[in-house]
Amino acid sequence: MRAIAEGLFTDETPPRLLGGRERQTGRVVFPCPAGDSCDPVPLSREGTLWSYTVQRYRPKTPPYAGPEAFTPWIVAYVELPGEVIVEARLVDVDFGAVEIGMPVRLVPLALDPEVADPLAIPAFAPMQGARA
């Protein structure tokens, strides 16, 4: 599976998200911006659910490049400790069982698992309890 965008994940196994540390301020951002203002930095694989919502309709194409058939998903905002808050999907949990503050771990996900060469997007799954 290849990443939906260049420089999104590290090359290690399991992968991490690749953020950027601003050279002037030390602030961590995600994703790592192009140019020379930031140094790439691997982000933590584990964090806590900071906030979320449920995506209940298929986004417009473009930019959405997922499957035509639509199934609602959880859009999560995950706080990576001491680093940054990232937006990603939350998987392996029932909508009603999601809890702010739940510990989660990065699990890259195929945007469209039905295609021959699926694109990987960031996703997080609960580390314990509340699984679907």
C-alpha positions as a Markdown table, in Angstrom:
| # | Residue | x | y | z |
|---|---|---|---|---|
| 1 | Met | 0.0 | 0.0 | 0.0 |
| 2 | Arg | 1.4 | 3.4 | -0.9 |
| 3 | Ala | 0.6 | 6.6 | 0.9 |
| 4 | Ile | -2.0 | 9.0 | -0.5 |
| 5 | Ala | 0.6 | 11.8 | -0.3 |
| 6 | Glu | 4.4 | 11.8 | -0.5 |
| 7 | Gly | 6.1 | 12.3 | 2.9 |
| 8 | Leu | 3.0 | 11.3 | 4.9 |
| 9 | Phe | 4.4 | 8.2 | 6.6 |
| 10 | Thr | 7.9 | 7.2 | 7.7 |
| 11 | Asp | 9.5 | 4.2 | 5.9 |
| 12 | Glu | 9.8 | 2.1 | 9.1 |
| 13 | Thr | 7.5 | -0.8 | 10.1 |
| 14 | Pro | 5.1 | -0.1 | 11.6 |
| 15 | Pro | 5.1 | 3.4 | 10.1 |
| 16 | Arg | 4.6 | 6.7 | 11.9 |
| 17 | Leu | 3.2 | 9.9 | 10.6 |
| 18 | Leu | 5.8 | 12.4 | 9.5 |
| 19 | Gly | 5.5 | 15.9 | 10.9 |
| 20 | Gly | 7.7 | 18.9 | 10.7 |
| 21 | Arg | 9.6 | 20.8 | 13.4 |
| 22 | Glu | 9.7 | 24.5 | 12.6 |
| 23 | Arg | 13.4 | 25.6 | 12.6 |
| 24 | Gln | 12.7 | 29.0 | 14.1 |
| 25 | Thr | 10.2 | 28.2 | 16.8 |
| 26 | Gly | 10.5 | 24.4 | 17.4 |
| 27 | Arg | 6.8 | 24.0 | 17.0 |
| 28 | Val | 5.7 | 20.7 | 15.5 |
| 29 | Val | 3.2 | 20.7 | 12.6 |
| 30 | Phe | 1.5 | 18.0 | 10.5 |
| 31 | Pro | 2.0 | 17.3 | 7.7 |
| 32 | Cys | 5.5 | 18.4 | 7.2 |
| 33 | Pro | 5.4 | 21.4 | 4.8 |
| 34 | Ala | 7.5 | 21.5 | 1.7 |
| 35 | Gly | 10.4 | 23.9 | 1.7 |
| 36 | Asp | 13.2 | 24.5 | 4.2 |
| 37 | Ser | 11.4 | 26.0 | 7.1 |
| 38 | Cys | 10.9 | 22.7 | 8.9 |
| 39 | Asp | 12.9 | 19.6 | 9.6 |
| 40 | Pro | 11.0 | 16.3 | 9.2 |
| 41 | Val | 10.2 | 14.5 | 12.5 |
| 42 | Pro | 8.6 | 11.1 | 13.1 |
| 43 | Leu | 5.5 | 11.6 | 15.3 |
| 44 | Ser | 4.3 | 9.3 | 18.1 |
| 45 | Arg | 2.3 | 6.2 | 17.0 |
| 46 | Glu | 0.1 | 6.6 | 20.2 |
| 47 | Gly | -2.1 | 9.4 | 21.4 |
| 48 | Thr | -5.5 | 10.3 | 22.9 |
| 49 | Leu | -8.8 | 11.2 | 21.2 |
| 50 | Trp | -9.1 | 15.0 | 21.5 |
| 51 | Ser | -12.3 | 15.4 | 19.6 |
| 52 | Tyr | -14.3 | 13.8 | 16.8 |
| 53 | Thr | -17.3 | 13.9 | 14.5 |
| 54 | Val | -19.0 | 11.4 | 12.2 |
| 55 | Gln | -18.7 | 12.0 | 8.4 |
| 56 | Arg | -22.2 | 11.0 | 7.3 |
| 57 | Tyr | -22.1 | 11.9 | 3.6 |
| 58 | Arg | -19.7 | 11.2 | 0.7 |
| 59 | Pro | -17.3 | 14.2 | 0.2 |
| 60 | Lys | -17.1 | 15.9 | -3.2 |
| 61 | Thr | -14.8 | 14.5 | -5.9 |
| 62 | Pro | -12.2 | 16.0 | -6.2 |
| 63 | Pro | -10.5 | 16.1 | -3.8 |
| 64 | Tyr | -12.1 | 12.9 | -2.4 |
| 65 | Ala | -10.6 | 9.8 | -4.1 |
| 66 | Gly | -12.3 | 7.0 | -2.1 |
| 67 | Pro | -14.8 | 4.4 | -3.2 |
| 68 | Glu | -18.1 | 5.4 | -4.9 |
| 69 | Ala | -20.1 | 3.4 | -2.3 |
| 70 | Phe | -20.2 | 5.4 | 0.9 |
| 71 | Thr | -20.2 | 4.2 | 4.5 |
| 72 | Pro | -20.1 | 6.8 | 7.3 |
| 73 | Trp | -16.8 | 7.0 | 9.3 |
| 74 | Ile | -15.5 | 8.8 | 12.3 |
| 75 | Val | -13.2 | 11.8 | 11.8 |
| 76 | Ala | -10.9 | 12.0 | 14.8 |
| 77 | Tyr | -8.7 | 14.7 | 16.2 |
| 78 | Val | -5.9 | 12.8 | 17.9 |
| 79 | Glu | -3.5 | 14.6 | 20.3 |
| 80 | Leu | 0.0 | 13.1 | 20.0 |
| 81 | Pro | 1.6 | 14.0 | 23.4 |
| 82 | Gly | 3.9 | 16.9 | 23.3 |
| 83 | Glu | 3.7 | 17.1 | 19.5 |
| 84 | Val | 0.6 | 18.1 | 17.7 |
| 85 | Ile | -3.1 | 17.3 | 17.1 |
| 86 | Val | -3.7 | 15.4 | 13.8 |
| 87 | Glu | -6.9 | 14.7 | 11.9 |
| 88 | Ala | -7.4 | 11.1 | 10.8 |
| 89 | Arg | -10.1 | 8.4 | 10.7 |
| 90 | Leu | -11.0 | 6.5 | 13.8 |
| 91 | Val | -11.6 | 2.8 | 13.1 |
| 92 | Asp | -12.4 | -0.4 | 15.0 |
| 93 | Val | -14.9 | 1.2 | 17.3 |
| 94 | Asp | -18.7 | 1.6 | 17.3 |
| 95 | Phe | -19.9 | 5.2 | 16.9 |
| 96 | Gly | -21.7 | 5.1 | 20.3 |
| 97 | Ala | -18.6 | 3.7 | 22.1 |
| 98 | Val | -16.3 | 6.6 | 21.2 |
| 99 | Glu | -15.0 | 8.5 | 24.2 |
| 100 | Ile | -12.9 | 11.7 | 24.3 |
| 101 | Gly | -9.6 | 10.9 | 26.0 |
| 102 | Met | -9.5 | 7.3 | 24.8 |
| 103 | Pro | -6.0 | 6.0 | 24.0 |
| 104 | Val | -5.5 | 5.3 | 20.3 |
| 105 | Arg | -2.7 | 3.9 | 18.1 |
| 106 | Leu | -1.9 | 4.7 | 14.5 |
| 107 | Val | -3.1 | 2.0 | 12.0 |
| 108 | Pro | -2.7 | 3.2 | 8.4 |
| 109 | Leu | -5.9 | 2.3 | 6.4 |
| 110 | Ala | -6.6 | 1.6 | 2.7 |
| 111 | Leu | -8.7 | 4.4 | 1.4 |
| 112 | Asp | -10.4 | 2.0 | -1.0 |
| 113 | Pro | -9.5 | -1.6 | -0.2 |
| 114 | Glu | -11.3 | -2.8 | -3.4 |
| 115 | Val | -8.7 | -1.4 | -5.8 |
| 116 | Ala | -5.6 | -3.2 | -6.9 |
| 117 | Asp | -3.1 | -0.7 | -5.5 |
| 118 | Pro | -4.9 | 1.0 | -2.6 |
| 119 | Leu | -3.8 | 4.4 | -1.2 |
| 120 | Ala | -2.9 | 4.5 | 2.6 |
| 121 | Ile | -4.5 | 7.2 | 4.7 |
| 122 | Pro | -3.9 | 7.9 | 8.4 |
| 123 | Ala | -6.2 | 6.2 | 10.8 |
| 124 | Phe | -6.2 | 5.4 | 14.5 |
| 125 | Ala | -7.8 | 2.6 | 16.5 |
| 126 | Pro | -8.6 | 2.3 | 20.2 |
| 127 | Met | -5.8 | 0.6 | 22.2 |
| 128 | Gln | -8.3 | -1.0 | 24.6 |
| 129 | Gly | -12.0 | -1.6 | 25.0 |
| 130 | Ala | -15.0 | -0.4 | 22.9 |
| 131 | Arg | -14.1 | -2.3 | 19.7 |
| 132 | Ala | -16.7 | -2.9 | 17.1 |
